[in-house]
Amino acid sequence: MRGDRESHKLASTAGLLLLDAMVFHEVLAKMDTRIPTISSILAERNLKRALEEAWSYILHEIDYEPIFDIALRILRNLPATPLVNNALKELLNLAYDIASSHVLLKHDLFGRIYHQLLLGKLVKYYATYYTSIPAARLLARLLVNLPSPLRLDKVPPLYGDEELRVVDFACGSGTLLSALYKEIDVKHRLDSEEPMVEEMHRYLLEQGIWGFDVLHHAVHLASTVLFLHNPSSVATSRLYVLRLEKKGDKCYLGSIDFLADRTLRREMLLEGGELESAERVSVRFKEGEEVKLPDFHICIMNPPFTRSVGGNLLFGALPRKQRRELQNRLSKLLRDLGISGIGQAGLGAVFVFLADKYLKIDGRVGLVLPRAVLSGVAWEKVREKLLKDYHIEYIITSYEGGDNWNFSENTSLSEILLVARKIGGKNRRSATFFVNLWRKPRNELEAIYIGSQLVELYDAAKLYDVENSNASPYSIKMHGRKIGEVYSAQIGDVNIGRYNFFAQAELNRAVVLLRNGIIYLPTRGIVGRIPITSLSNLGAEIGPDRRQVHNAYIVEALREDHLYKAIWGHDPKRMNTISQSPNAGLETRDAASARSLWEKSAKMLVVER
């Protein structure tokens, strides 16, 4: 049954890619009379052959390779039957309607559909968590509109005295890059006395926007989304599909390879099946060509989150032997760079260091990250990097509840949006805004409205200081109702999570002050002081790493005669109370280790770090 669902999703995604190419085909046909329109193709008896001929012509005479190459390969693998012909006719009619609507073309329609079709196993093994469109727009709103050297009144746009360059090292279907494009486009129209919309579009796609991913179909959609914002002629683009595999005797790690070297070589790019074409959007990669990655002024990203602990799903879409070799290469790379250990936090932590490597001083990074980044032990090196070299400007958290803790489409993970400016170790302590949303924005207009409020607060952090018992939080309102609170804090602790344990600012104020030995009651203010210390100073010990447990025990179905009983795993549909009973039995793998660990057992459960 599960296999049937996966096959259905695969077929649906193939259909989406065909529809995507058909829409772009019609848009191109309006600008280039050499390309037959959808209407003329519909007049043909054999639609499959007509599309194959048209797309082959576009590929060989015009280009837009990654948009049409994958679609053409899908088309050629379909049988020439009346059933297929009828299905293509339905898709062509739908594409005609979509292409005639400028509204649909500008609203990331294919990305929205793709998020609904996400392939289950790809999501699991690649951790392809695609950002929701409102969250992407909120993040982009801040990155483009906060005070910075960014100038968008002219083309090319400038960041200081350099031409603007932005990047997403895990671009997926292009939702984040599309949101950034929209914000740049809007600000250009507002700031310029004579907006040059087509010139700005051409600059952004040919030089300004860079994107990388390891999923061919996702980058196909990303390229289309960006091109369709303004379907004018574009000569090239900077979106690339990278290898994530072992080929020959070399292991390729996708964007992570750029941690070792900023050179993009032909062999690093995914090959297009029998065509042996390197996948760079809209222009072929010339033989022997190499590209040196520049530094960037803005990095926006929702990095993959797969972790190296537990089931170890790092590179889990690959065969077991290949996966192990890639994991070993990643471990060696991190050791060589002096950041070993961050792999336990998952690839998300690795991508944060990747973004840092290519972000210029005074540039900004906007990230979608698991909330564990704020306090998780495995994320400590990431926090240290951010606190040392960045001013963390905004941390946005959802407290909506009902599995709405996330900012990605296909996960129930609790996530945050983080915006930070790179200051390069300068000793300037600046306040961080904590944005606690009780209701997430439902659409782009709400995201723009919330983002505009946050931008206005930028220079008023002292008014909302959480450690000032006389300060009040800023209330975010939408449609006449309060939907969240904003307060600021001078982060003085590597455990950033202690500043936003709760949805309400007053409760967080009580926690922050209590950690300083101050007793604060929301209705009475400061009422006293109390000595306080950490568990580590009292000699308390938190339980073992799960690997130690696996080395000591073998888990089995629970029986009455089991000497060792445990709570194993987490089923959120069943485990919804604090009090739990054992659900698994443990047989000893190593008796000495088993006894040693059992002496540390307790009745208080601490979830895996």
C-alpha positions as CSV (number, residue, x, y, z in Angstrom):
1,M,0.0,0.0,0.0
2,R,2.8,2.4,0.9
3,G,4.6,1.5,-2.3
4,D,1.4,2.4,-4.3
5,R,1.3,5.8,-2.5
6,E,4.9,6.5,-3.4
7,S,4.4,5.4,-7.0
8,H,1.3,7.8,-7.2
9,K,3.4,10.6,-5.8
10,L,6.2,9.9,-8.3
11,A,3.7,9.9,-11.2
12,S,2.1,13.1,-9.9
13,T,5.4,14.9,-9.6
14,A,6.3,13.8,-13.2
15,G,2.9,15.2,-14.3
16,L,3.7,18.4,-12.5
17,L,7.1,18.8,-14.2
18,L,5.4,18.2,-17.6
19,L,2.7,20.9,-16.8
20,D,5.5,23.2,-15.6
21,A,7.3,22.9,-18.9
22,M,4.1,23.3,-20.9
23,V,3.4,26.6,-19.1
24,F,6.9,27.9,-19.7
25,H,6.6,26.7,-23.3
26,E,3.5,28.9,-23.9
27,V,5.2,31.9,-22.2
28,L,8.2,31.5,-24.5
29,A,6.0,31.1,-27.6
30,K,4.5,34.6,-26.9
31,M,8.0,36.0,-27.2
32,D,9.5,33.8,-29.9
33,T,7.6,33.0,-33.1
34,R,9.9,30.0,-33.8
35,I,8.2,28.1,-31.0
36,P,4.7,26.7,-31.7
37,T,2.0,27.8,-29.3
38,I,0.0,25.4,-27.2
39,S,-3.0,26.0,-29.4
40,S,-1.1,24.9,-32.5
41,I,0.2,21.8,-30.7
42,L,-3.3,20.9,-29.6
43,A,-4.3,20.9,-33.2
44,E,-1.9,18.0,-33.8
45,R,-3.1,14.4,-33.7
46,N,0.0,13.0,-32.0
47,L,0.5,15.4,-29.0
48,K,3.4,13.4,-27.6
49,R,5.4,13.7,-30.9
50,A,4.5,17.4,-31.3
51,L,5.8,18.2,-27.8
52,E,9.0,16.1,-28.3
53,E,9.8,18.0,-31.5
54,A,9.1,21.4,-30.0
55,W,11.1,20.8,-26.8
56,S,14.0,19.2,-28.7
57,Y,14.1,22.4,-30.8
58,I,14.0,24.6,-27.8
59,L,16.8,22.6,-26.1
60,H,19.1,22.6,-29.2
61,E,18.4,26.1,-30.7
62,I,17.3,28.3,-27.7
63,D,18.3,26.5,-24.4
64,Y,16.5,26.6,-21.0
65,E,18.0,23.2,-20.6
66,P,17.0,22.1,-17.1
67,I,13.4,23.2,-17.6
68,F,12.9,21.2,-20.7
69,D,15.5,18.5,-20.5
70,I,13.9,16.6,-17.6
71,A,10.4,17.2,-19.0
72,L,11.6,15.8,-22.4
73,R,13.1,12.7,-20.8
74,I,9.8,12.1,-18.9
75,L,7.9,12.5,-22.1
76,R,10.1,10.1,-24.1
77,N,9.6,7.4,-21.4
78,L,5.8,7.6,-21.9
79,P,4.2,5.0,-24.2
80,A,2.6,6.3,-27.4
81,T,-1.0,5.3,-26.5
82,P,-4.4,7.0,-26.8
83,L,-4.5,7.2,-23.0
84,V,-1.3,9.1,-22.8
85,N,-2.4,11.4,-25.7
86,N,-5.7,12.2,-23.8
87,A,-3.7,12.9,-20.6
88,L,-1.3,15.2,-22.4
89,K,-4.3,17.0,-23.9
90,E,-5.7,17.7,-20.5
91,L,-2.4,19.0,-19.2
92,L,-2.0,21.2,-22.3
93,N,-5.4,22.8,-21.8
94,L,-4.6,23.4,-18.1
95,A,-1.2,24.9,-19.0
96,Y,-2.9,27.2,-21.5
97,D,-5.2,28.5,-18.8
98,I,-2.4,29.0,-16.3
99,A,-0.1,30.8,-18.9
100,S,-2.9,33.2,-19.7
101,S,-3.1,34.3,-16.0
102,H,-0.4,36.7,-14.9
103,V,-1.6,36.3,-11.3
104,L,-1.0,32.6,-11.2
105,L,2.4,32.9,-12.9
106,K,3.6,35.3,-10.2
107,H,2.4,33.3,-7.1
108,D,4.7,30.3,-7.1
109,L,1.9,28.0,-8.1
110,F,4.1,25.0,-9.0
111,G,6.0,25.3,-5.7
112,R,2.7,25.2,-3.8
113,I,1.6,22.1,-5.7
114,Y,5.0,20.5,-5.3
115,H,4.9,21.0,-1.5
116,Q,1.6,18.9,-1.5
117,L,3.2,16.2,-3.6
118,L,6.4,15.9,-1.7
119,L,7.8,12.4,-2.2
120,G,7.7,10.6,1.2
121,K,11.0,8.8,1.1
122,L,12.9,11.7,-0.4
123,V,11.5,13.9,2.4
124,K,12.8,11.4,4.9
125,Y,16.2,10.7,3.5
126,Y,17.1,14.1,2.0
127,A,15.3,15.9,4.8
128,T,13.8,18.1,2.1
129,Y,11.7,20.4,4.3
130,Y,10.3,23.1,2.0
131,T,9.6,26.5,3.5
132,S,6.0,27.6,3.6
133,I,5.4,30.6,1.3
134,P,4.3,33.0,4.1
135,A,7.4,32.1,6.2
136,A,9.6,32.6,3.2
137,R,8.2,36.0,2.5
138,L,8.5,37.1,6.2
139,L,12.2,36.0,6.2
140,A,12.9,37.8,2.8
141,R,11.1,40.9,4.0
142,L,13.5,41.3,6.9
143,L,16.6,40.5,4.9
144,V,15.9,43.1,2.2
145,N,14.4,45.9,4.3
146,L,16.4,46.0,7.5
147,P,19.1,48.8,7.7
148,S,22.0,47.7,5.5
149,P,24.3,49.0,2.6
150,L,21.8,47.5,0.1
151,R,20.8,50.0,-2.7
152,L,18.1,48.9,-5.1
153,D,17.4,52.2,-6.9
154,K,19.7,51.3,-9.8
155,V,20.6,48.3,-11.9
156,P,22.8,46.5,-11.1
157,P,21.7,46.7,-7.4
158,L,24.6,47.4,-5.0
159,Y,25.6,46.2,-1.5
160,G,28.0,48.8,-0.4
161,D,30.2,49.3,-3.5
162,E,29.7,45.8,-4.9
163,E,27.1,44.3,-7.1
164,L,24.5,42.4,-5.0
165,R,24.8,38.6,-4.8
166,V,22.5,36.3,-2.9
167,V,22.6,32.5,-2.5
168,D,20.6,29.5,-1.3
169,F,22.8,26.5,-0.9
170,A,19.8,24.2,-0.5
171,C,17.3,26.0,-2.8
172,G,14.8,23.2,-3.3
173,S,11.9,24.3,-5.4
174,G,12.9,28.0,-5.1
175,T,10.4,29.3,-2.5
176,L,13.0,31.3,-0.5
177,L,14.8,32.6,-3.6
178,S,11.4,33.5,-5.1
179,A,10.4,35.4,-2.0
180,L,13.7,37.3,-2.0
181,Y,13.3,38.1,-5.7
182,K,9.8,39.6,-4.9
183,E,11.1,41.8,-2.1
184,I,14.0,43.0,-4.2
185,D,11.6,43.8,-7.1
186,V,9.2,45.6,-4.8
187,K,11.9,47.7,-3.2
188,H,13.4,48.5,-6.6
189,R,10.1,49.8,-7.8
190,L,9.6,51.9,-4.7
191,D,13.2,53.3,-4.5
192,S,13.8,54.1,-8.1
193,E,12.5,57.1,-9.9
194,E,12.6,55.2,-13.2
195,P,12.3,51.5,-12.3
196,M,14.1,49.2,-14.8
197,V,12.1,46.0,-14.1
198,E,13.2,43.9,-17.0
199,E,16.9,44.9,-16.5
200,M,16.6,44.1,-12.8
201,H,15.1,40.7,-13.6
202,R,17.8,39.9,-16.1
203,Y,20.6,40.9,-13.6
204,L,19.1,38.9,-10.8
205,L,18.7,35.7,-12.9
206,E,22.0,36.0,-14.8
207,Q,24.3,37.2,-12.0
208,G,22.6,38.1,-8.7
209,I,20.8,35.0,-7.6
210,W,22.7,31.7,-7.0
211,G,21.1,28.4,-6.0
212,F,22.2,24.8,-5.5
213,D,20.5,21.6,-4.7
214,V,20.9,17.8,-5.2
215,L,17.3,17.1,-6.5
216,H,16.9,17.6,-10.2
217,H,13.1,18.0,-10.2
218,A,13.3,20.6,-7.4
219,V,15.8,22.8,-9.2
220,H,13.7,22.5,-12.4
221,L,10.8,24.1,-10.5
222,A,13.0,26.7,-8.9
223,S,14.3,27.8,-12.3
224,T,10.8,28.1,-13.7
225,V,9.5,30.0,-10.7
226,L,12.2,32.6,-11.1
227,F,12.0,32.9,-14.9
228,L,8.2,33.3,-14.7
229,H,8.4,36.4,-12.5
230,N,9.1,38.3,-15.6
231,P,9.2,36.1,-18.8
232,S,11.7,38.3,-20.6
233,S,14.8,37.0,-22.4
234,V,17.6,35.7,-20.1
235,A,20.9,34.4,-21.4
236,T,22.1,32.4,-18.4
237,S,21.4,31.6,-14.8
238,R,23.2,30.5,-11.6
239,L,21.1,27.6,-10.4
240,Y,22.9,24.2,-10.3
241,V,22.0,20.6,-9.6
242,L,24.9,19.0,-7.7
243,R,25.9,15.4,-7.2
244,L,25.2,13.6,-4.0
245,E,26.7,10.2,-4.7
246,K,29.9,8.2,-5.1
247,K,31.1,8.2,-8.7
248,G,34.3,6.4,-9.5
249,D,36.6,6.7,-6.5
250,K,35.3,10.1,-5.5
251,C,32.4,11.0,-3.0
252,Y,30.3,14.1,-3.8
253,L,28.5,15.8,-1.0
254,G,26.4,18.4,-2.9
255,S,26.8,22.0,-1.6
256,I,28.9,20.7,1.3
257,D,31.8,20.2,-1.1
258,F,32.1,24.0,-1.1
259,L,33.4,23.9,2.5
260,A,36.6,22.5,1.1
261,D,36.9,24.4,-2.2
262,R,35.0,27.3,-3.8
263,T,35.6,25.9,-7.3
264,L,32.5,24.5,-9.0
265,R,33.8,21.9,-11.5
266,R,31.9,20.1,-14.3
267,E,32.2,16.7,-12.6
268,M,30.4,18.0,-9.5
269,L,27.2,18.6,-11.5
270,L,24.6,16.0,-11.9
271,E,24.5,14.4,-15.3
272,G,21.3,14.3,-17.2
273,G,20.9,10.6,-17.9
274,E,21.9,9.5,-21.4
275,L,22.2,13.0,-22.6
276,E,25.3,13.4,-20.4
277,S,24.4,17.1,-19.9
278,A,25.6,19.0,-16.9
279,E,22.7,20.7,-15.2
280,R,23.1,24.4,-15.0
281,V,19.8,26.3,-15.6
282,S,19.3,27.8,-19.0
283,V,22.8,27.4,-20.4
284,R,25.1,24.4,-20.9
285,F,28.2,24.0,-18.9
286,K,31.1,24.4,-21.4
287,E,33.7,21.7,-21.6
288,G,36.4,22.3,-19.0
289,E,34.6,25.3,-17.6
290,E,35.1,26.1,-13.9
291,V,33.2,28.6,-11.8
292,K,34.7,30.2,-8.7
293,L,32.0,30.8,-6.1
294,P,32.1,34.5,-5.0
295,D,31.3,35.7,-1.5
296,F,27.7,36.7,-1.0
297,H,25.9,39.6,0.7
298,I,22.7,37.7,1.6
299,C,22.2,34.0,2.3
300,I,18.7,32.6,2.7
301,M,18.3,28.9,3.4
302,N,16.2,26.1,4.8
303,P,19.0,23.5,5.2
304,P,18.3,19.7,5.4
305,F,18.0,18.4,9.0
306,T,19.0,14.8,8.8
307,R,21.0,13.7,11.8
308,S,23.9,11.3,12.3
309,V,22.5,9.8,15.5
310,G,19.7,7.3,16.1
311,G,18.9,5.7,12.7
312,N,21.6,7.8,11.1
313,L,19.7,8.9,8.0
314,L,22.6,11.1,6.7
315,F,22.5,10.6,2.9
316,G,19.8,7.9,3.5
317,A,18.6,7.9,-0.1
318,L,21.8,6.2,-1.2
319,P,22.7,2.5,-1.0
320,R,24.1,1.5,2.4
321,K,27.7,1.1,1.3
322,Q,27.7,4.4,-0.6
323,R,26.1,6.1,2.3
324,R,28.8,5.0,4.7
325,E,31.5,6.3,2.4
326,L,29.9,9.7,2.1
327,Q,29.4,9.8,5.9
328,N,33.1,9.1,6.3
329,R,34.1,11.7,3.9
330,L,31.9,14.3,5.6
331,S,33.4,13.4,9.0
332,K,36.9,13.8,7.7
333,L,36.0,17.1,6.1
334,L,34.6,18.4,9.3
335,R,37.7,17.2,11.3
336,D,40.0,19.0,8.8
337,L,38.0,22.2,9.3
338,G,38.1,21.9,13.1
339,I,34.3,21.6,13.4
340,S,34.0,17.9,14.1
341,G,31.0,17.0,16.3
342,I,28.5,19.2,14.6
343,G,27.3,16.3,12.5
344,Q,25.2,15.1,15.5
345,A,23.1,18.2,15.0
346,G,22.5,17.1,11.4
347,L,23.3,18.6,8.1
348,G,21.6,21.8,9.1
349,A,24.6,22.7,11.3
350,V,27.0,21.9,8.5
351,F,25.1,24.3,6.2
352,V,25.3,27.1,8.8
353,F,29.1,26.9,8.6
354,L,28.8,26.7,4.8
355,A,26.8,29.9,4.8
356,D,29.3,31.6,7.1
357,K,32.2,30.7,4.8
358,Y,30.7,32.5,1.9
359,L,28.9,35.4,3.6
360,K,30.7,38.8,3.5
361,I,31.2,41.0,6.5
362,D,28.1,43.1,7.1
363,G,26.1,40.6,5.0
364,R,22.9,39.0,6.4
365,V,21.8,35.4,6.7
366,G,18.2,34.2,7.0
367,L,17.7,30.6,8.1
368,V,14.9,28.2,8.8
369,L,16.3,25.9,11.6
370,P,15.0,23.4,14.1
371,R,14.3,25.1,17.4
372,A,16.9,22.8,19.0
373,V,19.5,25.2,17.6
374,L,18.7,27.5,20.5
375,S,19.6,25.1,23.3
376,G,20.5,21.6,22.0
377,V,23.9,20.3,23.1
378,A,24.7,19.2,19.5
379,W,24.1,22.7,18.2
380,E,26.5,24.4,20.7
381,K,29.2,25.1,18.2
382,V,26.7,26.7,15.9
383,R,25.5,29.0,18.7
384,E,29.1,29.8,19.6
385,K,29.8,30.8,16.0
386,L,26.7,33.0,15.8
387,L,27.4,34.7,19.1
388,K,31.0,35.3,18.2
389,D,30.8,36.5,14.6
390,Y,27.2,37.7,14.2
391,H,24.6,40.0,15.6
392,I,21.6,37.8,15.9
393,E,18.8,40.3,15.1
394,Y,15.6,38.3,15.1
395,I,14.5,34.9,16.4
396,I,11.0,34.1,15.3
397,T,9.2,31.2,16.9
398,S,5.7,29.8,16.3
399,Y,3.6,28.9,19.4
400,E,0.4,28.3,17.5
401,G,0.1,24.7,18.7
402,G,-1.8,21.9,17.0
403,D,1.3,20.8,15.2
404,N,1.8,24.3,13.9
405,W,5.2,24.8,15.5
406,N,6.9,24.7,12.1
407,F,7.7,27.0,9.2
408,S,8.1,24.2,6.7
409,E,5.3,22.5,4.7
410,N,6.0,18.9,5.5
411,T,7.1,18.5,9.1
412,S,5.8,18.8,12.6
413,L,9.3,19.8,13.9
414,S,9.4,22.9,15.9
415,E,11.3,25.5,13.9
416,I,12.5,29.0,14.1
417,L,13.3,31.8,11.6
418,L,16.7,33.4,12.4
419,V,18.1,36.6,10.9
420,A,21.7,37.6,11.7
421,R,24.2,40.1,10.4
422,K,27.8,39.1,10.1
423,I,30.1,41.5,12.2
424,G,33.2,39.3,12.1
425,G,34.1,39.1,15.7
426,K,33.7,42.8,16.5
427,N,32.9,43.2,20.2
428,R,29.5,44.9,19.8
429,R,26.8,43.6,22.0
430,S,23.5,44.4,20.4
431,A,20.0,43.3,21.4
432,T,18.1,40.4,19.8
433,F,14.4,40.6,19.1
434,F,12.5,37.5,20.1
435,V,9.3,37.3,18.1
436,N,6.7,34.8,19.6
437,L,3.9,34.2,17.1
438,W,0.7,32.9,18.6
439,R,-0.6,32.6,15.0
440,K,1.6,32.3,12.0
441,P,0.9,34.4,8.9
442,R,-1.6,32.6,6.6
443,N,-0.5,34.3,3.4
444,E,2.0,36.6,1.8
445,L,0.1,39.8,2.7
446,E,0.0,38.9,6.4
447,A,3.7,38.0,6.2
448,I,4.5,41.4,4.6
449,Y,2.5,43.2,7.3
450,I,4.2,41.4,10.2
451,G,7.6,41.8,8.6
452,S,7.0,45.6,8.2
453,Q,6.2,45.9,11.9
454,L,9.4,44.1,12.9
455,V,11.5,46.3,10.6
456,E,10.0,49.4,12.3
457,L,11.1,48.1,15.7
458,Y,14.7,47.7,14.7
459,D,16.1,50.8,16.5
460,A,13.8,50.6,19.5
461,A,15.1,47.4,21.3
462,K,15.6,49.1,24.6
463,L,11.9,49.8,24.9
464,Y,11.2,46.1,25.0
465,D,14.0,44.7,27.1
466,V,12.9,41.5,28.8
467,E,15.2,42.0,31.7
468,N,13.7,45.4,32.5
469,S,10.8,44.7,34.8
470,N,9.1,48.0,33.8
471,A,9.2,47.4,30.0
472,S,6.2,45.9,28.1
473,P,6.5,43.7,25.1
474,Y,5.4,44.9,21.7
475,S,2.0,43.4,20.6
476,I,1.7,42.1,17.0
477,K,-1.8,42.6,15.9
478,M,-3.6,41.3,12.8
479,H,-7.3,42.0,11.9
480,G,-7.7,43.7,15.3
481,R,-6.5,40.8,17.3
482,K,-3.2,40.2,19.1
483,I,-1.3,37.3,17.4
484,G,2.0,37.5,19.1
485,E,4.6,39.4,21.2
486,V,8.0,40.9,20.6
487,Y,10.7,41.6,23.2
488,S,14.4,42.1,23.2
489,A,17.3,40.7,25.1
490,Q,21.1,41.1,25.3
491,I,22.1,37.5,24.8
492,G,24.8,36.7,27.4
493,D,24.4,32.9,27.5
494,V,25.3,30.3,24.9
495,N,21.9,28.7,25.8
496,I,19.8,31.0,23.8
497,G,16.7,29.0,24.3
498,R,16.3,30.2,27.9
499,Y,15.0,33.5,26.5
500,N,12.0,32.0,24.9
501,F,10.8,29.0,26.8
502,F,7.2,30.3,26.8
503,A,4.9,32.0,24.4
504,Q,4.2,35.0,26.7
505,A,6.9,37.6,27.3
506,E,6.0,37.9,31.0
507,L,6.7,34.2,31.7
508,N,10.0,34.5,29.9
509,R,10.9,37.6,31.9
510,A,10.3,35.6,35.1
511,V,12.6,32.8,33.9
512,V,15.4,35.2,32.7
513,L,15.3,37.1,36.0
514,L,15.1,34.0,38.1
515,R,18.3,32.7,36.5
516,N,19.9,35.9,37.8
517,G,18.6,35.2,41.3
518,I,15.7,37.7,41.0
519,I,12.1,36.6,41.9
520,Y,9.7,38.4,39.5
521,L,5.9,38.0,39.6
522,P,4.0,39.5,36.6
523,T,1.3,41.1,38.8
524,R,3.7,42.4,41.5
525,G,7.1,43.0,39.8
526,I,10.4,42.1,41.6
527,V,9.6,40.7,45.1
528,G,12.9,39.3,46.2
529,R,16.1,37.4,45.5
530,I,17.1,33.8,45.8
531,P,20.5,32.0,45.5
532,I,20.5,29.8,42.4
533,T,23.0,27.5,40.7
534,S,23.1,24.9,37.9
535,L,22.7,21.2,38.2
536,S,26.3,20.6,37.1
537,N,27.5,22.5,40.2
538,L,25.5,20.1,42.4
539,G,27.1,17.1,40.8
540,A,23.9,16.0,39.0
541,E,24.4,13.8,35.9
542,I,22.1,13.7,32.8
543,G,21.7,10.3,31.2
544,P,23.9,8.5,28.6
545,D,24.1,9.1,24.9
546,R,21.8,6.7,23.0
547,R,24.8,5.0,21.4
548,Q,25.9,3.9,24.9
549,V,22.4,2.4,25.4
550,H,22.6,0.5,22.0
551,N,26.0,-0.8,22.9
552,A,24.8,-2.2,26.2
553,Y,21.3,-3.6,25.3
554,I,19.2,-5.3,22.7
555,V,15.7,-4.0,22.5
556,E,12.8,-6.6,22.4
557,A,9.1,-6.8,22.7
558,L,8.2,-6.3,26.4
559,R,7.7,-9.5,28.4
560,E,7.0,-9.9,32.1
561,D,10.2,-11.8,32.7
562,H,12.4,-9.0,31.4
563,L,14.9,-7.8,34.0
564,Y,15.4,-4.5,32.3
565,K,12.3,-2.6,31.1
566,A,12.3,0.7,29.3
567,I,10.4,3.4,27.5
568,W,11.5,3.1,23.9
569,G,10.8,5.4,21.0
570,H,8.3,8.1,20.8
571,D,4.8,7.7,19.3
572,P,3.2,11.2,19.6
573,K,-0.3,9.7,19.1
574,R,0.1,7.5,22.1
575,M,2.7,9.3,24.3
576,N,0.8,12.4,25.1
577,T,1.1,12.5,28.9
578,I,4.1,12.9,31.2
579,S,3.4,9.6,33.1
580,Q,4.4,6.6,31.0
581,S,4.8,2.8,31.5
582,P,7.5,0.6,30.0
583,N,6.8,-0.4,26.4
584,A,10.0,-2.4,25.7
585,G,12.3,-5.1,27.2
586,L,16.1,-4.9,27.1
587,E,18.4,-7.9,26.9
588,T,22.0,-7.3,27.8
589,R,24.6,-7.1,25.0
590,D,27.4,-6.2,27.4
591,A,26.6,-7.2,31.0
592,A,29.0,-4.8,32.7
593,S,27.9,-1.8,30.6
594,A,24.3,-2.8,31.1
595,R,24.6,-2.8,34.9
596,S,26.6,0.4,34.9
597,L,23.9,2.2,32.9
598,W,21.1,0.7,34.9
599,E,22.5,2.2,38.1
600,K,21.9,5.6,36.4
601,S,18.3,4.9,35.5
602,A,15.6,7.1,37.0
603,K,11.9,7.9,36.8
604,M,12.4,11.2,35.0
605,L,12.7,11.0,31.3
606,V,14.9,13.4,29.4
607,V,14.4,13.3,25.6
608,E,17.3,12.7,23.3
609,R,19.6,15.6,22.9
